[in-house]
Amino acid sequence: MPAGSAPGKAAGGTAPPGAPTAAPAACPARGTSPYLPRRPQASPLYRVLVDHFETLERVHEQVVLTVPKRLRPYFAHDRRRLGLLSRLAARTLRAYVQAALGGPACGGCPAAVPGLIVCVQTFGTVAHWHPHLHVLMSDGAFRRDGSFVPLPEPDATVLEELWRRSVLAAFVRQGWLEEDAAAGMLAWPHSGFGAYLGPRIEDGAALLRVARYSARAPVAESRLRYDAARAEVELVADRTEGPYAGVHRMAALEFVARWVDHVPERYEVRVRYAGAYATRRRVWWRRCGVELVASAPVVTSPSEPAGDWPALKARRRRWAELLRLVFRVEVEVCPGCGSAARIVAFITEPAVVRRILAHLERRGVEARAGPWAGVAVPG
């Protein structure tokens, strides 16, 4: 997990992005414990589906868009181009839906837009460089008045061709690819582009599972083994067939080199919301008093009410429980005496936090490890 950024100077007394915060906690035996990190944040894609709970009440399509190996290095050397790829995907899917819904049933559909959540993934099965997009798309389009028009059965072949032409045209416009090279790629019998359409997602629990999968980490720890004697990493593929199936062994430095390729840049946006789910459109609808119509009845289990969903339980978790799950630390227990600690204040001023951390460093304490530095975690 990449470390947080170092504290910087704040203009006007406000904390800059990435500045540390601390929360002193009182202990009956030792007084105040100096530093507790702020609550870890959930995955943005996972969180937006929980915060906008009405999204769970609609049928969605899962779309996976890929590009050929020849174009993948363009995104490795400049990760900002991944944002362009996301916007191309949103425009392509919007054009496809509007064309599929053209006619009297949709009133021509020039203003009807689908709801889109586009998530960027840069890794493949064995942590190699493989930029592609996972998209959650509403199963239809929303008109300006909030009414919903269902989408006919989508055609992956048509969508793939539209995606190929959109990406190649954008590469030519940007000057990354010559027109002759783009024309040659259009003549390939196997284009290398892909548009996978998964089964329709008709219940909220399945939608959350797809969201978590789309925002997952590059490598699962359970698939890794390390051979210290040979300094090699053994990576078990998550597929049982295909060219990447089986067990892959590589030097430890090679694995680290692969892994760091997937660390996002600072302020890099990996999840984008477009169409009916775009913030600007949602705000406009809210100001106009427009309520979006559900796309179709949702399959729900009467024995499992919405309030008991694991996603909603995760949203209500306390910050101490999240720290225990993520960092394996008991922040509500004093590491010295084992007594229960209580929060007495939250420190958010960068200058005060830096003085506390500097004082701990002078005492030989690993300041950024918190009050549990060097202490075995209970349980």
C-alpha positions, -999 to 999 in steps of 0.1 A, spaced: 0 0 0 15 33 -9 24 56 19 6 89 24 22 122 14 43 142 37 28 172 54 32 205 37 25 242 44 -10 253 44 -22 287 31 -45 305 54 -42 279 82 -61 251 62 -46 217 58 -34 208 23 -44 175 7 -25 146 23 -16 166 55 -17 143 86 -43 145 113 -41 132 148 -66 123 175 -52 122 211 -68 94 232 -68 94 270 -56 64 290 -64 60 327 -29 50 335 -8 70 311 -28 101 304 -28 110 266 -17 88 238 -4 113 212 -13 100 177 -40 81 160 -44 83 122 -76 94 106 -102 68 95 -92 50 63 -115 56 33 -134 30 14 -130 24 -23 -145 53 -42 -165 30 -65 -177 10 -36 -187 41 -17 -206 59 -44 -229 29 -49 -237 29 -12 -241 67 -9 -263 69 -40 -285 40 -28 -310 46 -56 -284 33 -80 -288 -1 -65 -325 -1 -75 -318 -3 -112 -307 -30 -137 -272 -25 -150 -249 -39 -176 -213 -48 -169 -190 -37 -198 -153 -44 -200 -134 -25 -227 -98 -34 -237 -72 -22 -261 -45 -41 -281 -10 -47 -269 4 -23 -295 -14 7 -278 -8 -2 -241 27 13 -237 12 47 -246 -6 47 -213 24 34 -193 45 64 -201 18 90 -194 -9 79 -170 -29 110 -178 -39 93 -210 -60 68 -189 -83 97 -183 -87 102 -220 -95 65 -224 -122 68 -197 -138 97 -214 -137 79 -248 -155 50 -232 -182 72 -218 -187 89 -252 -187 56 -270 -212 40 -247 -234 71 -248 -234 71 -286 -241 34 -287 -271 36 -264 -285 66 -282 -282 49 -315 -298 17 -302 -327 36 -288 -332 59 -318 -367 63 -331 -402 72 -318 -399 51 -287 -372 74 -273 -382 106 -291 -350 106 -311 -329 102 -279 -306 132 -285 -309 142 -248 -314 107 -233 -282 94 -216 -273 62 -198 -258 62 -163 -221 53 -164 -195 45 -138 -161 40 -154 -133 24 -134 -97 21 -147 -77 -10 -141 -41 -12 -153 -32 -48 -144 -37 -82 -158 -39 -117 -143 -2 -119 -133 2 -82 -125 15 -73 -159 7 -40 -176 -28 -43 -191 -49 -11 -190 -86 -17 -195 -119 -3 -183 -147 -18 -162 -179 0 -167 -213 -2 -149 -239 10 -173 -276 15 -167 -298 -8 -188 -312 21 -208 -312 59 -209 -328 87 -189 -346 115 -206 -344 151 -193 -377 147 -174 -363 117 -155 -382 90 -174 -364 58 -183 -361 41 -217 -350 4 -215 -322 -7 -238 -326 -37 -262 -303 -66 -260 -268 -51 -266 -246 -63 -294 -210 -68 -284 -197 -70 -320 -212 -36 -328 -199 -21 -296 -164 -34 -301 -162 -19 -336 -174 14 -324 -149 13 -295 -120 4 -319 -128 33 -343 -132 58 -314 -98 49 -298 -79 49 -331 -95 83 -342 -85 98 -308 -49 85 -312 -47 101 -346 -61 134 -334 -36 135 -305 -7 127 -329 2 95 -311 -5 74 -342 -1 80 -379 -31 78 -401 -16 50 -421 -9 30 -390 -45 35 -378 -58 24 -412 -36 -7 -410 -50 -16 -376 -86 -12 -389 -77 -39 -415 -66 -64 -388 -88 -95 -389 -84 -97 -351 -84 -61 -339 -71 -67 -304 -99 -44 -291 -125 -60 -269 -159 -52 -256 -172 -78 -231 -208 -77 -220 -215 -96 -189 -249 -108 -177 -274 -82 -166 -271 -72 -130 -306 -72 -115 -300 -70 -78 -281 -47 -55 -259 -73 -39 -246 -84 -73 -240 -48 -83 -219 -43 -52 -199 -74 -59 -191 -62 -94 -181 -27 -80 -157 -43 -55 -142 -64 -82 -137 -34 -105 -119 -15 -77 -98 -44 -64 -61 -44 -58 -36 -56 -85 -26 -87 -66 -43 -107 -38 -20 -117 -10 -35 -152 -9 -21 -158 -44 15 -149 -35 43 -171 -22 79 -160 -16 109 -182 -18 135 -165 3 163 -189 -6 160 -181 -43 146 -146 -39 117 -155 -62 80 -148 -60 55 -174 -69 22 -159 -83 -8 -182 -88 -30 -169 -116 -67 -164 -109 -76 -183 -142 -77 -220 -148 -73 -217 -186 -57 -195 -212 -21 -182 -217 -18 -169 -181 -32 -199 -163 -12 -218 -137 17 -207 -115 42 -181 -125 76 -177 -109 97 -145 -112 125 -127 -95 115 -106 -66 127 -74 -82 107 -82 -113 76 -86 -93 82 -53 -75 88 -36 -108 54 -50 -121 36 -39 -89 49 -3 -88 36 2 -124 1 1 -109 6 27 -82 -16 57 -92 -1 91 -94 -10 117 -68 -46 131 -75 -51 106 -103 -87 99 -109 -95 62 -114 -133 63 -112 -154 86 -133 -192 91 -134 -207 101 -166 -241 105 -183 -270 103 -159 -246 96 -129 -224 126 -136 -224 151 -107 -234 181 -128 -264 163 -143 -276 149 -109 -273 184 -94 -294 199 -122 -320 172 -118 -321 178 -81 -326 216 -85 -354 210 -110 -371 185 -87 -367 157 -112 -368 121 -98 -353 94 -118 -376 64 -126 -363 30 -117 -354 9 -147 -370 -23 -136 -381 -41 -105 -352 -53 -84 -349 -89 -72 -348 -87 -35 -349 -113 -8 -377 -107 18 -356 -125 44 -327 -101 40 -338 -65 44 -317 -37 28 -306 -25 62 -287 -58 68 -267 -57 36 -230 -62 42 -223 -30 22 -245 -9 45 -230 -25 75 -195 -16 62 -207 20 58 -217 22 94 -184 7 108 -167 28 133 -133 43 126 -116 21 152 -130 -10 137 -118 0 102 -83 6 116 -84 -28 133 -93 -45 100 -69 -25 78 -38 -20 100 -44 -47 127 -41 -22 155 -63 -17 186 -65 21 188 -90 20 217 -66 1 239 -35 16 256 -4 -3 243 13 2 276 -12 -9 302 -40 -25 282 -67 -2 296 -94 12 275 -86 46 259 -110 73 251 -108 102 226 -103 136 242 -97 157 211 -90 157 174 -59 176 162 -61 188 126 -37 217 126 -6 207 106 18 227 127 6 211 159 8 176 144 43 182 131 54 193 166 40 162 182 57 140 156 90 158 160 88 153 198 83 116 193 112 113 169 135 130 194 125 104 219 134 76 195 98 66 187 88 58 152 64 87 150 43 77 120 37 42 134 15 57 161 13 48 198 14 11 190 49 12 175 69 -18 187 39 -32 206 24 -66 197 -11 -63 185 -36 -80 209 -57 -109 196 
